[in-house]
Amino acid sequence: MKGRKNYTPEFKAKVALEALKGEKSISQIASEFGVHPNMVSRWKTEFLENAYKVFDNSSSKEKELQKTIDELYKQIGQLKVERDFLSRKLGLL
């Protein structure tokens, strides 16, 4: 039995943009790309609903990256404190 086929976001966007052009019918696009017409319609709708994210400056990836950077700076600070502590203790010996 075949499993579900996974399509890349790039492929979905390409199909959705083709559907948005309106030059071909959904059925023509579906047969051209080898997907079901319902998938073309769904991807088109999803594309339109999420198009604003292209212009969204506060993307989740940026927030996640900033969170990672903050965590790394915290670790650097911790390591500096530990290094200074150990160097003072070794200096006493």
Backbone as ProteinMPNN parsed JSONL, in Angstrom:
{"seq_chain_A": "MKGRKNYTPEFKAKVALEALKGEKSISQIASEFGVHPNMVSRWKTEFLENAYKVFDNSSSKEKELQKTIDELYKQIGQLKVERDFLSRKLGLL", "coords_chain_A": {"N_chain_A": [[0.838, -1.174, 0.0], [0.534, 2.221, -0.82], [1.941, 5.11, 0.7], [1.155, 8.437, 1.872], [1.888, 11.092, -0.326], [4.405, 13.449, -0.036], [4.714, 16.869, -0.596], [6.918, 19.473, -1.511], [7.23, 22.73, 0.003], [7.936, 24.62, -1.918], [7.038, 23.487, -4.306], [4.284, 23.411, -3.82], [3.745, 26.152, -3.66], [4.376, 26.922, -6.248], [2.385, 25.587, -7.733], [0.113, 26.776, -6.59], [0.477, 29.469, -7.322], [0.272, 29.23, -10.067], [-2.395, 28.523, -10.238], [-3.532, 30.859, -9.281], [-2.975, 32.651, -11.308], [-4.907, 32.189, -13.226], [-4.971, 31.482, -15.865], [-5.28, 28.898, -16.708], [-7.518, 26.13, -16.172], [-8.438, 24.661, -13.004], [-8.455, 21.91, -13.182], [-6.811, 21.471, -15.414], [-4.366, 22.414, -14.449], [-3.993, 20.646, -12.333], [-3.7, 18.182, -13.674], [-1.439, 18.745, -15.145], [0.546, 19.055, -13.181], [0.298, 16.698, -11.84], [-1.34, 16.235, -9.595], [-4.224, 16.044, -7.398], [-7.238, 17.788, -8.227], [-8.544, 18.91, -5.997], [-6.431, 19.314, -4.249], [-5.022, 21.331, -5.511], [-6.853, 23.45, -5.309], [-7.0, 23.653, -2.511], [-4.345, 24.326, -1.845], [-4.146, 26.761, -3.13], [-6.003, 28.317, -1.705], [-4.832, 28.176, 0.847], [-2.421, 29.449, 0.3], [-3.295, 32.057, -0.281], [-4.401, 32.734, 2.216], [-2.149, 32.838, 3.827], [-0.448, 34.671, 2.722], [0.199, 37.175, 3.76], [2.248, 36.736, 5.536], [4.633, 36.961, 4.242], [5.326, 39.592, 4.356], [5.517, 40.052, 7.023], [7.325, 41.259, 9.637], [7.968, 40.291, 12.121], [8.653, 37.513, 12.263], [8.38, 34.066, 13.211], [10.705, 32.628, 12.977], [12.728, 34.522, 13.241], [12.293, 35.297, 15.874], [12.809, 32.889, 17.163], [15.493, 32.567, 16.494], [16.59, 34.788, 17.807], [16.049, 34.05, 20.429], [17.708, 31.814, 20.667], [20.191, 33.071, 20.354], [20.215, 34.708, 22.634], [20.253, 32.725, 24.615], [22.746, 31.574, 24.112], [24.461, 33.737, 24.694], [23.977, 33.872, 27.409], [25.073, 31.441, 28.235], [27.746, 31.936, 27.573], [28.348, 33.994, 29.369], [28.079, 32.581, 31.787], [30.154, 30.715, 31.51], [32.362, 32.457, 31.509], [32.27, 33.434, 34.121], [32.758, 31.07, 35.539], [35.329, 30.452, 34.57], [36.823, 32.663, 35.493], [36.537, 32.305, 38.238], [37.818, 29.821, 38.604], [40.404, 30.486, 37.721], [41.179, 32.328, 39.679], [41.202, 30.676, 41.935], [43.216, 28.855, 41.229], [45.307, 30.596, 41.139], [45.795, 31.096, 43.798], [47.062, 28.833, 44.619]], "CA_chain_A": [[0.0, 0.0, 0.0], [1.291, 3.456, -0.916], [1.702, 6.121, 1.719], [0.866, 9.765, 1.353], [2.997, 11.744, -0.995], [4.712, 14.754, 0.538], [5.141, 17.852, -1.573], [7.72, 20.543, -0.914], [6.558, 24.036, 0.001], [8.211, 25.291, -3.186], [6.14, 22.901, -5.3], [2.933, 23.87, -3.509], [3.661, 27.561, -4.03], [4.379, 26.979, -7.709], [1.055, 25.17, -8.171], [-0.836, 27.795, -6.146], [0.648, 30.648, -8.168], [-0.281, 28.893, -11.377], [-3.852, 28.589, -10.094], [-3.896, 32.267, -9.101], [-2.871, 33.345, -12.592], [-6.199, 32.05, -13.86], [-4.829, 31.205, -17.291], [-5.707, 27.517, -16.931], [-8.49, 25.659, -15.182], [-7.879, 23.875, -11.898], [-8.248, 20.549, -13.695], [-5.633, 21.477, -16.276], [-3.196, 22.563, -13.577], [-3.853, 19.397, -11.589], [-3.144, 17.136, -14.541], [-0.088, 19.169, -15.519], [1.456, 18.821, -12.063], [0.102, 15.356, -11.316], [-1.981, 16.241, -8.276], [-5.683, 16.067, -7.452], [-7.756, 19.16, -8.29], [-8.83, 19.413, -4.645], [-5.163, 19.775, -3.67], [-4.722, 22.633, -6.129], [-7.743, 24.429, -4.68], [-6.605, 23.802, -1.11], [-3.068, 25.051, -1.8], [-4.432, 28.137, -3.543], [-6.641, 28.958, -0.558], [-3.823, 28.287, 1.899], [-1.477, 30.466, -0.15], [-3.928, 33.366, -0.093], [-4.582, 32.99, 3.644], [-0.859, 33.056, 4.485], [0.384, 35.575, 1.922], [0.647, 38.301, 4.579], [3.457, 36.361, 6.273], [5.792, 37.385, 3.465], [5.643, 40.949, 4.774], [5.527, 40.094, 8.477], [8.692, 41.436, 10.125], [8.168, 39.589, 13.381], [8.444, 36.1, 11.972], [8.723, 33.154, 14.302], [12.096, 32.215, 12.813], [13.553, 35.567, 13.827], [12.131, 35.209, 17.329], [13.507, 31.682, 17.588], [16.912, 32.857, 16.367], [16.954, 35.7, 18.89], [16.014, 33.263, 21.662], [18.929, 31.013, 20.655], [21.311, 33.99, 20.597], [20.167, 35.081, 24.055], [20.682, 31.558, 25.384], [24.198, 31.432, 23.93], [25.106, 34.789, 25.481], [23.847, 33.457, 28.813], [26.079, 30.398, 28.45], [29.062, 32.581, 27.539], [28.506, 34.674, 30.657], [28.284, 31.549, 32.811], [31.498, 30.166, 31.336], [33.315, 33.48, 31.935], [32.265, 33.446, 35.589], [33.436, 29.846, 35.982], [36.745, 30.582, 34.236], [37.42, 33.62, 36.423], [36.57, 31.672, 39.554], [38.873, 28.802, 38.613], [41.722, 31.118, 37.6], [41.498, 32.901, 41.004], [41.527, 29.572, 42.834], [44.511, 28.324, 40.829], [46.306, 31.613, 41.475], [46.092, 30.981, 45.223], [47.907, 27.67, 44.866]], "C_chain_A": [[0.885, 1.24, 0.0], [0.935, 4.389, 0.228], [1.361, 7.446, 1.054], [2.112, 10.353, 0.709], [3.182, 13.126, -0.379], [5.239, 15.669, -0.556], [5.913, 18.959, -0.852], [6.916, 21.838, -0.914], [6.772, 24.797, -1.315], [7.264, 24.801, -4.276], [4.717, 23.396, -5.077], [2.743, 25.324, -3.925], [3.594, 27.718, -5.546], [3.001, 26.635, -8.263], [0.023, 26.236, -7.806], [-0.735, 29.054, -6.998], [0.089, 30.42, -9.566], [-1.806, 28.977, -11.341], [-4.321, 30.038, -9.952], [-3.832, 33.052, -10.411], [-4.2, 33.303, -13.338], [-6.135, 31.777, -15.347], [-5.327, 29.815, -17.659], [-6.732, 27.153, -15.879], [-7.765, 24.844, -14.114], [-7.57, 22.455, -12.371], [-7.019, 20.461, -14.587], [-4.352, 21.558, -15.451], [-2.932, 21.27, -12.834], [-3.239, 18.307, -12.449], [-1.72, 17.471, -14.968], [0.932, 18.836, -14.437], [1.281, 17.451, -11.415], [-0.453, 15.298, -9.909], [-3.497, 16.285, -8.471], [-6.158, 17.523, -7.488], [-8.099, 19.751, -6.919], [-7.565, 19.95, -3.971], [-4.8, 21.15, -4.222], [-5.562, 23.72, -5.475], [-7.343, 24.701, -3.238], [-5.325, 24.61, -0.994], [-3.253, 26.511, -2.194], [-5.032, 28.918, -2.374], [-5.637, 29.188, 0.566], [-2.801, 29.369, 1.561], [-2.04, 31.866, 0.091], [-4.084, 33.729, 1.381], [-3.271, 33.338, 4.342], [0.062, 34.009, 3.741], [0.924, 36.739, 2.751], [1.951, 37.999, 5.312], [4.731, 36.756, 5.54], [6.266, 38.751, 3.954], [5.709, 41.112, 6.292], [6.964, 40.153, 8.973], [8.98, 40.659, 11.393], [7.928, 38.098, 13.191], [8.918, 35.236, 13.14], [10.172, 32.695, 14.192], [13.035, 33.241, 13.424], [13.484, 35.519, 15.348], [12.897, 34.001, 17.873], [15.022, 31.887, 17.538], [17.376, 33.768, 17.49], [16.968, 34.969, 20.227], [17.276, 32.411, 21.781], [20.143, 31.882, 20.952], [21.359, 34.39, 22.061], [20.657, 33.944, 24.947], [22.195, 31.373, 25.291], [24.965, 32.501, 24.701], [25.064, 34.453, 26.97], [24.895, 32.397, 29.145], [27.492, 30.978, 28.457], [29.336, 33.279, 28.863], [28.79, 33.684, 31.779], [29.695, 30.982, 32.733], [32.569, 31.162, 31.751], [33.417, 33.52, 33.46], [33.014, 32.23, 36.119], [34.935, 29.934, 35.731], [37.444, 31.522, 35.208], [37.545, 33.02, 37.817], [37.718, 30.664, 39.632], [40.261, 29.425, 38.501], [42.126, 31.761, 38.926], [41.899, 31.795, 41.978], [42.888, 28.979, 42.5], [45.63, 29.309, 41.162], [46.698, 31.548, 42.94], [47.016, 29.817, 45.527], [49.292, 27.991, 44.548]], "O_chain_A": [[1.871, 1.303, 0.734], [-0.213, 4.452, 0.668], [1.29, 7.548, -0.171], [3.236, 10.126, 1.158], [2.22, 13.878, -0.223], [6.105, 15.284, -1.342], [5.588, 19.325, 0.278], [6.021, 22.017, -1.74], [5.89, 25.528, -1.765], [6.753, 25.591, -5.07], [4.023, 23.759, -6.027], [1.704, 25.687, -4.476], [2.843, 28.547, -6.06], [2.504, 27.314, -9.161], [-0.843, 26.564, -8.617], [-1.755, 29.642, -7.357], [-0.497, 31.32, -10.166], [-2.432, 29.443, -12.293], [-5.388, 30.398, -10.449], [-4.569, 34.022, -10.588], [-4.575, 34.268, -14.004], [-7.16, 31.837, -16.026], [-5.747, 29.581, -18.792], [-6.81, 27.785, -14.825], [-6.632, 24.402, -14.305], [-6.549, 21.875, -12.002], [-6.269, 19.487, -14.522], [-3.378, 20.856, -15.724], [-1.785, 20.84, -12.713], [-2.351, 17.585, -11.996], [-0.89, 16.576, -15.132], [2.042, 18.392, -14.731], [2.05, 17.089, -10.524], [-0.089, 14.424, -9.122], [-3.985, 16.534, -9.573], [-5.556, 18.391, -6.856], [-7.958, 20.955, -6.709], [-7.621, 20.92, -3.216], [-4.33, 22.021, -3.49], [-5.051, 24.785, -5.127], [-7.346, 25.85, -2.795], [-5.224, 25.488, -0.137], [-2.59, 27.394, -1.649], [-4.617, 30.042, -2.09], [-5.597, 30.263, 1.164], [-2.368, 30.117, 2.438], [-1.347, 32.745, 0.603], [-3.921, 34.89, 1.758], [-3.275, 34.056, 5.341], [1.233, 34.14, 4.097], [2.011, 37.239, 2.463], [2.682, 38.922, 5.673], [5.792, 36.873, 6.154], [7.465, 39.032, 3.965], [5.939, 42.218, 6.782], [7.736, 39.218, 8.762], [10.143, 40.396, 11.702], [7.101, 37.498, 13.878], [9.754, 35.651, 13.943], [10.804, 32.403, 15.207], [14.029, 32.878, 14.055], [14.498, 35.681, 16.027], [13.551, 34.086, 18.912], [15.746, 31.437, 18.426], [18.441, 33.547, 18.068], [17.82, 35.247, 21.072], [17.85, 32.296, 22.864], [21.026, 31.482, 21.711], [22.431, 34.408, 22.665], [21.385, 34.171, 25.913], [22.847, 31.052, 26.285], [26.003, 32.212, 25.296], [26.017, 34.726, 27.7], [25.526, 32.445, 30.2], [28.335, 30.561, 29.251], [30.431, 33.167, 29.414], [29.649, 33.93, 32.625], [30.353, 30.791, 33.755], [33.595, 30.758, 32.297], [34.51, 33.627, 34.018], [33.817, 32.348, 37.045], [35.73, 29.536, 36.582], [38.534, 31.218, 35.693], [38.556, 33.213, 38.492], [38.486, 30.651, 40.593], [41.202, 28.939, 39.127], [43.308, 31.744, 39.271], [42.835, 31.966, 42.758], [43.643, 28.632, 43.409], [46.762, 28.906, 41.434], [47.821, 31.907, 43.293], [47.681, 29.801, 46.563], [50.171, 27.141, 44.688]]}, "name": "protein", "num_of_chains": 1, "seq": "MKGRKNYTPEFKAKVALEALKGEKSISQIASEFGVHPNMVSRWKTEFLENAYKVFDNSSSKEKELQKTIDELYKQIGQLKVERDFLSRKLGLL"}
